[in-house]
Amino acid sequence: MQVQSFLQYIKFEKRFSPHTVLAYETDLEQFSSFMKSLYEMDEPASFTHSMIRSWIVKLMEDGNTPRTINRKITTLKTFYRFLLRRGSISNNPMLKIQSPRMNKRLPVFVDSGKMDLLFTNSDFGNDWEGSRDRLILEILYATGMRLAELIGIRDTDIDLYQCQVKVLGKRNKERIIPFTDKLKTLIKDYLQLRNEWCEGSPAFFVTDKGKPLYPRLVQRIVGRRLGDVTTLQKRSPHVLRHTFATHMLNNGADINSVKELLGHANLSATQVYTHNTIEKLKEVHKQAHPRA
């Protein structure tokens, strides 16, 4: 199988994230192993849609969720389109493969009152570390940026004069996100404290050892702080991204503007947040209308 060429293609030409490349590699290894063990074949040109479907059935029997199975199907579809363009196959068997239906999962978000409580009642301390932790939460909630984007911020990416920050999103796409004067003040305070303790770091956010921040630390900080104000089981940086989008739409923001702020490639990815907005409208209607 031309897996290595494909992985190089999605890594350097399609600019998929390292996490996605690793997931695709794992999927293709599992697929290849299944085909060799059941059919004693390893050439993708020889695989029929029925043979591929048997792998999907096996995944279902093993208890994989529809979301996981759909991701693996996406891997195969991308792989076979790659082979077709290279002329390695003449027919694409994935055209006859249908993805299993998935129940729509609504984004988990924190109530606006609890977010206010987080920033008004929580004691972050007066040292640089407390300033850093508060700023992490404030930036994630105020901008909706992803965890990887937050960690990738450098001092030169922040424009305090224009009140905007440049982030590197999925597939190395840059975008500019504005921020408020209040956040500007928090950034300036953090920079002063950080530079007094650890000057010269290329990364904007650093650990207590002066190294660039890493994902697990941010997840711990966010999880611990959100745990002070909410009983949600899921308390991750991505929940703050969901919270940002939901609160923006609930307060009348244009969906296309939210799409640009989030860095979504398609509007459909942003539309999932409108369900929460509709539910809020229903609640308001029920409380306010005399015939409700």
N, C-alpha and C positions, 0 to 999 in steps of 0.2 A: 504493500500500500504506500502511496506517495504522501505519507503523513508529514514527514519532516518538511517537505517543500510547502505543504499547505500551512503548517504552523509558522513557517517563515513569512508566508504571504499575509496571514492575518495579523502577525506581529508588526511587520514593517510597512506593508502597504495599506492594510485596513486599520492599522494602529489600535488594535484591540488591547485592552489592559492586560498586564501579566496574569492577573487572576482569571480573566476570561480565557486566555491562551492555555493556561494550565487545565481549566475545566474542559476545554475542547479536546486537549490531548488525552485526558483521562477517559472521556467518552469514547474516543476513537480506539483507545486501547481495549476497553471493555467490548466494544462492537467487534473488533478484530478477533479477540479471544473467543467470543461466542461463535463467530462464523467458522473459525478453524476447528473448534471442538465439535460442532454439530454437523457442518457440511464439508469439513476438511478442505476449505477454500480460503484464499487470502487475496484474491484479485477483485477489486470493487467492480470492474467491468462485468464480472460473471455473476454478481449478486442480482437477484430479481426482487421485485417489490414484495413478493410473498415471503422470500427469505428474510428480508429486512423486517417485515411485519412480525415474523416469528420471534425476532429479538425483542420487539416492543411488547408482545404478549408475555414474554419471559420477564420483562421488567415489571409488568403489571402483577404477575403472579408472585414476584419477589416483594411486593408491597410498596413499590416506589409511588410517590404521589404524582398526580397528573402534571403538576408544575415541573417536577424533576424530569419526567418522561418527555414533556414538551421541549425542555431545554436540550435534551439529548437528540431529539428529532431535529431541532434547529441546527445542532452541530452537524448532523448528517446532511441536511439540506445545503448548508454552506459548503461542506466538503464536496458534495457531488456537483454543485454549480462550478466549483473551482476545477474539478476534473473535466467537466464538459467544456469549459472555456479553453483548457489546455489541449483538448482533443484526445484525452486519455480514455474517454468513453463516448459512445455515439448516442446513447439514450440515458435519460435520467430517471431511475426507478423511484426516486423520492416524489415525483409528481403524482404518484398514485397513493401516497401515504398521507393519511389524515391524522391530525393531532387530536388527542382526547380532550373533551371539554373540561374547562376549569371553572370552579366557582370563583366569582369575583371577590377578592379580598379588599375590603376597604382599608385605606391607610390609617394606621393608629396615630392619634395626635393627642396633645395635652391641652386641656381647657385653658382659655386665655386667662381666667382668674388665677389658675394655679401657676401659670408662667409669671404673672405679676407677683404672686406670693414668693416665688423662687428668687426673684431679683430684689425684692424689698425686704424680706424677712431673713434670708439666709446670711449667715456670717462666713464670709470668704477669707477674713483676716486682712491684715494690712501689709503683709510681705509680698514679694514679687510672685511667689508661687500661688497665693490666693488671688492676686490680680490676674495672673495667667488663667487660672481655672474659671474665674468669672468671665473673662474675655472670651474664652473658648465657647462657653454657653451663649453669651450675648451675640457673638458673630454667627454661630450656627443658626440661632433663632432669627436674627435680624436679616440674614442674607439667604438662608436656605441652601448654602453650599454643601457639597458632599464632604465626607471625612477625608478622603484622599486630597481633595482640593484645599482643605484647611491645613493639613500637614505640609502641603507643598508651598504655602505662602512664604515668600522671602520679604525682607524689609523693603526692597526696591519695588515690590508689587503693590505697595500701599501708597496711595496719593492722598495725603492729609489735606492738601489745598483744595482738591476737587472732591474730596470725600468719596473716594471710590477705590476698589481693590480689584486687581487682575488675578484671575485664577485659571489654572490649566485643567480643563474638564476631560471628559471621556474622549478617546481618540485624539488627544492632544489639541483639543479645540479651546482656544482662549476666549474668555468673555470678561466683560467689565461689570461689576456689581456695585451699585451705589450704597452708601451707608449714611447714617444720621450724624448730626453734630454730637449727640450724646455718646455714640459709639466712638467718634473721633476723640473725645476726651478720655474715654477708657483706654484707647489704643496709646495715646500719648503718655498716660500714667503708667501703663504697663511697660512701654519702651524705656522710660526713665528708670524704673525699678530694675528691669532686666539688665540694662546696660551698666548699672551700678554693681550688679552682681556678676554678670557674665557678658563682657563686651567682645564683639568680634565674631559672633556666630552668624553663619550665612542664612540660617533658618530663622523665621520670625518667632515661632513657638519652639521652646527648648525644654529639655528635662532638667532635673536638679543637678545633673552632671554636665550641663551645657551642650548636650547632644540634641539633634533634631528630634522633635516629638515623634512618637510611634503610635500606630493605631490602637493597640491594646490599652495604652495609658489613657488616651482620649475616651475610649469606651468606658473605662473604669470611672473616670472623672464625671462623665455625663450620667452614667448609671447611678452613681452614688448621690449626686445632686438631685436628679429627678426623683429618686426614691424618697427624698425628704418632703415632696409635695404631691406625689401621685402614687396610686396603687397599681398602675399599669404594670403588667408583667414584662412588656417590652419597653426598655428604657435605653435606647441607643442614640447615637448622633443622627441616624436616619429618621428617627421619630421627630427630632427637632426640625428636620427638613420637611417632613410631612406637616408638622405644626405650622411652620412658616407659610407653606402654600395654602393650607386650609384657612388660616386666619386672614391671609391676604384676600382670598376669594370671599370669605364671609363678610369682609369689610368693604366689598365693592370693587376690588381690583379687577382690571380687565384680564381675561384669561390668557390672551396672547402676551401680555406684559409679564405675567407670572411664568409662562412658558419660557420666555427669554431669560428671566432671572434664574430659573432653575437649570437652564442649559439643556432643555429637552429638544431632541431632534424633531419629534412629531407632537402635534397638539393632542393626540389621543393619550399620550403619557400624562399630560396635565389634566385631562378631562376627568380622570379618576377622582380628583379632589372635589369636583363639583357636586358629587353625591352628598357629601357632608354639608355643603352649602344648601342644597335642596332640602335636606332633613331639617336644617335650622329654620328655613323659611316655613316649612310645614308646622314646626313647633310654634313659631311666631303667629302664624295664621290661626292655629288652634286656640292660642291664648287670647288673641285679639278679636277674632270675628265672632259676632253675637250668635251666629247659627252654627258655629263649629262644634 
